Amino acid sequence: MKKSLKFLALSASVLALAACGNGGGSDASGGGSGKTYQVGVAIYKFDDNFMTLYREELETYFNKLSEETGDKYVLDIQDGKQDQATQTEQINNFIAQGKDVILANLVDPTAAGSIINQAKSAEIPVVLINREPEVEELEIWEGKTTYVGADATQSGTYQGEIIAATDSKGDINGDGKVNYITLFGDPANVDAQQRTAYSVKALDDAGIKREALAEPYLANWDTAKGQEVTATALEQFGDKLEVVFANNDGMAVGAVTAIKAAGRTVGKDILVVGVDAIPDAMELLEKGELTGTVLNDHYNQSHTAADVAVKLMKGEDVASYYWVNYVKVTKAADAELKAAEAKTETTKEAKARYEERAKSEKNSN
């Protein structure tokens, strides 16, 4: 039944390609098998700065692979619209269509187990991207499921280190401590949680005293919301506010807009750091209107995800984790994209590392 579904899905896709000229990959004369592979890609939402860069690079790279190998990779990319029910239906459709592999940037990472189980029943391998599931989920079907991403604790640490490296060390008013707020992406997202915790842990590790002026402001990764909550904080705390930690650059860009509107100057009387190194943030950085950011390397993450997906489609087993390093960015050259090799990890190694980290966090508290 699965083979019949795959044949029907493949035939429909080829006809669609012939009719409208779209699809994932062009005819090529490389040294591949000449096969056509169907790739289902589920994105948590399209109107996200980082995931836009990611999926555009993913399409570009799969096209390149098609040209180089002679195999054709037909991408079916769906917008989850930040709704897990919608995305689950899209992934179920991928399974019913008999895709050769599924790449999933989940709205809710806790849905990973259910999705992996369904994909396993249909013998369709899964590459989870950007939003990390629990280790136990990757133990369900080892060798045929994987996570490709970056360790968010590293990004948070880099944010704190950027602040600690400034002349004032974040204590602009000289009162002996860093007074800060955090713009929070999503309470259920592990990246948001870890960036929030590790940005200030880096200050602690550097021996810098700090005080949160408020609980993290929920800004949903959104620029407009980042501007709104920063404006609120500026009204409430005035010149006492010295540092804004934003879980992503979208919110950091919004914070800078609010800071300008309040008559304050980034770098002079307030500092702002984000994550992702998106174009809007890099423009502010070059003008001296952003203290720093951290490159969430969409280039190497998307390439690694594609390479791993190709291995799976060709019947190979893969590692449970592929980690791409973040990059600390305080000037334009720091964010230049260049090839980097991902580090692999087993579920056993990941469990041991996480247990050790949890012990360390408990002891530090």
N, C-alpha and C positions, 0 to 999 in steps of 0.2 A: 504493500500500500504506500509506504514511504517513497519507494522508487517511482511509483506512478505519479504521486504528488509532485515529486521533484521534476519529473519529465514535463508534466503539465505546466508547472511554474516556470521552468526553463524556456519552454516553447513560447509561452505568453510573453515572457520578458524579451526574447529575441525578436518576436513580431513587433513588440512595442518599440524596440530599438530601431528596427528597420523603418517603422512608420514615422517616428519623431526625432530620431537622431540623438536621443538621450541615453544615459546609462553609465555604468561604472567601468569604463575601460574601452579602448579603441582597438580595432583589429591591428595585429602586430606581426612582425616577422622575426621575433626573438627565438630563443632556443627552448621554449616551453612545450607542453604537450598539445597546445591548441585547444584545450578544454575551456568551457565557460562555467564559471562558478557564481552562485547566487549568494550575496552577502546582505543579511539583514542588519541594519544599524538603527538602534533606538536611542535617541538623544532626549535628555530630560526636559529641555526646552530650547527652541531655536534662538530666542532673543536673549541669549546670554553671551557676553563678550568673549569669554574664554572658549566656550564650547563652539562658538561660531568659527573662531580661528582653528580649533581642533578639527571640526568636520570638514572645513574647506581644505585643510592640509591632508586629511585622510583621503578625500576624493582625489586630490592631486597626486598623492603617492600611489594609490591603487591604479590610477591611469598610467603612471610611470611604469609600474610593475607590469601592466598589460603590454605596454610598448616594448619593454625589455625582454619579456619571456614568451610572448605569443599566446599566453593564456589570457582569457578575458574575465574580468571581475566586475560583475553587475551589482551596483550598490542600490539598495532600497532603503533610503534614509527617512525615518519617521520622527515627527515632532511630538513628544509626550505632553507638551503644554503644561508641564509641572503638575501633572495629575497621574498618580500611579495607576488608577483604574484604566485610564486611557492608554497608558503605556503597556500595561499588562495585556490589553486586548490587541495592541499592535504586535507584541511579541508572540502572542498566541497565533496570530495570523501568519507570522514568519514560520512558526512551527508547522502549521497546517499546510503552508505552501512548500514545505520541505526545503527551506534554505540550507545551504551547505555549512554556514556558520552564522552565529549571531553575535554582534558586538553591542553591548548594552551599557549605557550611561544612565543608571537607574534613578528615577525620581526619589524613591525610597529604598536605600540599600538593604533594608530588612526584608524586601521582597525577593532577594537573591535566591534563597533556598527553594522557594516554590518554583521559580523560573528554571533553576538548574535541574530540579527533579523532572519537570515537564520536558525540558530539552533532552535530558538523558533518556527518557522513555522513547523519544523520537530519534535518538542517536545523532543529535545535532550539537556540536561543541559550542561552548560559550566563552567569549572574551568579555569580562567585565572591565569597564574603563572609568577612570576619574573619581568614582565614588566607591570607597572601599567597603566590602561586605565583611561580616564576621568570619574568622578563620574557619569555623565549623562548616560554613556554607561551601567553602572551597574543598572540603574533605568529602563532599557528597560524590563527586565524580572526578577524582584526581587524574591528571594527565590530559583530560579533555575539557577542563575548565580552568580559567586563570584570571588573575587580576593584573592589569597594567595601570600603573599610576605613580604617584610620588608621595613620600612620607610627609604628611602635613606638619608633624612636629618640627621638621627641618625648616619649613617656611616660617612658622611662628618664631622659632629661634633666630632666624635671620632678621626678622623684623625687629626684635628686641636688640640684636647686635648692631643694627643700623643706628638705632636711637642711642645706644651706649657709646657709639663711636663719634657722635657729634661733639662739638666743643663744650656744649652745656651738659652733655650726657642726659638730656631731656629735662633737666632742672633749670628751666629758663629764668624763672623768677628768683632763683637762689635761696629757696626756703628749706633746702636740704632733702627734698623728695620730688619725685616725678608725679604730677597730678594728671591723670589720663582718663580717657573713655575708650571703649571698644565698640566698633560697629560690627554687629553679629550677623552672619549670613543666614543660618538655619539651625535651630536647636537640635534637629535630628541628624544633622550632617557631621560626620566625624572630623572632616577637615576644619569646619568652623570651630568645633570644640577644641581641637588640638592647637589651632592657630591662636585662639583666645588664651589658652593656658600657657603655651610655650613662649609667646611674645613677652609676657611679663616675667616668666621664669628666667629668661635670658638676662633681664635686669637684675633679678635676685642673684643669679650666678655671678654677675659682674660686681656685686656688692652695692648696688644702687637701690636706695629706698624708693618705694613707690606707693601711691594711694589711688585707688579707683574712685572717681568722683560719683559714679553711679553704677548700677548693674548694667551689663552689656545691653546696648540698644539694638533691638531686632530691626534689621534693615533689609532682610531678604535678598541680599546680593545686589540690590537695586540702587542705581545712581540717584534717582529722585528721592528715594527713601533715605539714602545716606545723607543727602543734603538737608532733608527735613529734620532728621533726628539730631544732626550736628548743630543746626540752627537753634534747636530747642536747648541743647547743652550749652551753647554759647550764651544764650539768654540767661540761663540759670546760673552758670558758673563764671561767666565773664573772663577776665584775664587770668583767673586761677587755672583754667584749662590750658595745659602745656603740650600734651601729646594726644593724637588720635591714632589708635590702632584700628585699621579696617581689614576685615577678613578677605576682602578682594579689592581690586582696583576700581571697579565700578562704584562702590561705596566711597572709596577714597577720593575719587574725582568729585562726587557729590559733596563730600566734606570740604574740599578746597573751594568749591563754589560758595558754600555757606560762610566759610572763613573770610573770603574776599568781601562778601556782602556785609559782613560784620565789621569791616574796616581793619581786619588783622592781616598779618603777612606771614605766610609759611616760610620757615627758615630764620625769621627774625624774632617773632614772639609766640610761635606755635609750630609744632612738627607733626607731619602726617606720613604714615607708611601704609602701603597696600600690598597686594599679592596679585600676580599674573603678568605684569609688564605689558599690558595692552597698549595699543597706539595712543589713546587719549592720555593715559598716565605717563607714557614716555615723553609726550609733548610737554606736559607740565613739568616733568623732571628736567628736561633740557632748558626750560625757562626758569628753573630754580623755584618752582611753585609746588614741588612735591619733594619730601625729604628722601624717599627711597621706595623701592618696591622689590618684589621677589619674583623672578621669572619662573612661572609654572610652565614648564617646557612642552608646549603643545606639539612642537615639531618632532621631538624624539619620542614623546608618548604616542602620538598618532602613528609614526613609522613603526615603532615597536609593536603596537596593537595590530597593525596590518601584517607585519612579518609573522607574528605569532598565529594570526588567523590563517595565513597561507599554509603554515606548517600543519595546523589542525585539519584544513581542508584536504591536505595531501596524506592524511592518515597518521601523522606523527603525534607522539605525546609531547606535552610541553610542561614547563615548570609551573608551580602554583602562583608564583609572584614574579613580576618584572618591575623593578623600581628604577625610575629615572630621577636623577637629582634635581632639586631646585637650584637656582642661581641667585646670589645676592646682587642687587642692582642699585647702584648709586650714580651711575653715569651711562650714557647711551651705549658705549662699547660693551658694557657688561651683559647687555641683553641680545647681543648678536647670536643668531641661531647657527649652531654647528653640530655635526653628528656626534653623538655620545652613546656609549654602550650601556644598556640597562643591566642592573644587578639582579640576578635570580635568587629566589628563596623558596624553600619548601614550607609546607604548612607546619611541620614540626619545628623548623627553625624560627618561623614567625611566632608561634605560640611561646617558645622559650624567650624570645626577645621581648614580647609584650608582657610576659610575666615579670621579667626583670625590670622593665620600665615601670610597671605598676608598683613594684616594691620600692623603687627609687622615689616615685611620686609620693607614696605613702610616708616614707621616711622624711622627705623634705617638708611634708605638712606637719 
